[in-house]
Amino acid sequence: ASLGEVVAEIEGPTGTPYESRFFQLKLLLSPDFPSSPPRGYFLTKIYHPNVDQSTGAICVNTLKKDWSPATSFSHVLSVVRCLLIVPFPESSLNDEAGKLFMESYNEYARRARIMAGVHGRPKPFDEYCGSDYNSKGKGGSSECDRNGEMQPHDAKRGSFSSDSSRSLLPHRSNSVSSMGNSSSSSSKSLGSQRSGSLR
């Protein structure tokens, strides 16, 4: 069976090398979703210890051992955004970035900033499409705990208070459409959005 695909966009958090840039990612839903977690990939090239530089694959516990069928799309996006604030070089998919992060953060940040400037969008996707919906996300480490996960009250809620990360229209083709305000869409339980319902 073909996989369901959800495309989303997040804004680089303030105070990181990814600040003021927008990055697209996708979640691939397996046939037995939500019993098993989706696989996450950055579509925008990004220099990060936990992102494979060739495939864009994302390594984060929420999409592995910490997965729950009740996890929401918005919580997944929030955790990925927290990963941009607090990387985990110990479980890196990009060994060079992980080693550089540990040994020389300034050089790591320089390289990450250069790649973000080249590949990241300066504006959110929907502004290119002429949408009236505007994302003004607020970054900062206060959204994440020291382990890079959402703080307990945010994790329970499964969403950001800002629009700094949002889902675009779930789709099976290569086209991407804006979903509008994600506060009502991306915060739905993944358990109610099975791959068979994606169109």
N, C-alpha and C positions, 0 to 999 in steps of 0.2 A: 504494500500500500504506500501511496505517496505521503510525504510528510506535510503537516500544516506548517506554515511559516508566518511569524509575526515580526514585523519590522518596527523598530523604535528609535528614538533619538534622545540623547542626553547631552546636557551642557557641562563642559569642563568645570570642575569646582574652583571657586576662588582660592587663591593662594597655592595653586598647583601649577605644574608646567602646562596643563591643559586648559587653563583659565581662558574664558572668552571665546572658546571654540566649541563647535557642536559636532557630535560624533554619532554616526548611525550604527546600530547593531541589529542582529536578528536572533530570534529564538526558534529553533526547529523542534516541532512537537512530534514525538514518536507515536505509532499507532496505539500503544497502550497508555498514552497520556490521559489523565494526570497521575496514573499510578507510578510512572517513571518520570524523572525531570526532563525538561527540554534541554537542548544543547545550545549554548550561547556562543555567538561569533560577532566580533566587530567587523562591520563592513568598511568602516573608515580605518585606514592604516594608522596604527598608534604604537608608540614605543613605551612598553610597560612590561614589568617582570612577569605578570600573570596573563599575558596575552601572547599567543604564538604569532611571531612576526610574519610567517608565511601563510597561515590559514586564518588568522584572526580568532582562533579558539580561545575561550575565556575559562580560566581555572578559578573557581570560587566554590566554597563548600555548600552554598545554598542550592547550587545546581548539581550537587553530588550527595554526600552523606547526610546533609542537613535538609534535604528536600522533603516536603510534605505536600500531599495532594491539595491541601487547603491554601497553599502559598499563592499570593496574587501576583499578577504581572507587575504591578507598580512596586511591590516589595522587591522583586527580582531586579528591576531597573535601579531601585534605590541602593541595593547592595552592590551592584556593579559600579554605581557612581561613587559609593564609599570606597571601593577598591582603588579608584583613581586618587583618593586622598591618602589611603593607608595600604600600600602594596604589601604583598607577602612574598618577599624574595626567597624564602625557604622552600616554597613550592612553585618555583618559577617555570614558565613555559618558554620564556626568553632568557636563557642563561646569562647572556652578555648583559642585558639590562638588570637582571637580578644581582649579578656580581658588582656592577657599577653602582647600583643603588646602595649596596653595603659598604663599598670602599671609597666612593667619591660621589656623594649626592649632588654636588654642584655640576659635575660633568654629566651625570645621569639627567638632571633637570634640563641642562642645556640641550642635550640630544632630543629629549622628549619634547621640549618646547619647539625646536626646529621642525620636527616631524609633524607636530600639531599645527604649526603655522602653515605648513605645506599642504597637508591633507584635510585638516579640520575645516568645517564651514565657519565663516565669520558670522553668519546669521542662521537661525533655525530653518529647517527645510520648508516649512509652510510659508515663510516669507518669500522664498523663491517662487512658490506656487501662487502667490498673491492672496493668501488667506488673511482674514482679519484677525485670526487667532494669533496671539503674540506670547512667546515664552520669555519670562524674565526671571529665571531661576536664581536662587540665592545659594551660593556655595558656602563651604565652611566645615571645619572638622567637628563642630558641635552637633552635626547631624549623625555622626558615627561615633561608636565607642572606640576604644584603643585597639580593638581587634578588627576594625574596619567594617563591623556589622552595624545594623541599625540599632539605635538605643531602644530599650524594651518597649517604651510606649509607642514609638514609631513602628517597631516591628509588628506589634499587635495590630496596629491600625493598617499597616501594609501600604502606606503612601507617604509622600512628602507633603509638607504644607505648601510648598511652592510648586511651580510647573516646570521645574528644572529637568525632569525626565518624564516622558510620556510615550504612550504607544501610538503608532500610526495604524492604519487599517490592516487587520490580518488579511493575508492574501496568499495565493499560490503562484502568482505570476511575478514578473520582474518589476511591475509598476508599483509605485508607492503613492498613497493618498493620505491626506490629513484626516484625522479622526475628530478634530475639534478639541474640546476640553476633556483632558484625560481624567479629571477628578471623578467623573461619573463612569468612565469606560474602563480605564486600565486598572482600577482598584477592585474589579469584580474577581471573585474567586476563580482560580484556574480550574478548579474542579467543575465549574459550570461551562467551561469553554473548551470542549473536546475538539480534537482535530477534525472530526467529521462535520462539525458545525461551521468550520471556517470556509468562507467563500471568497 
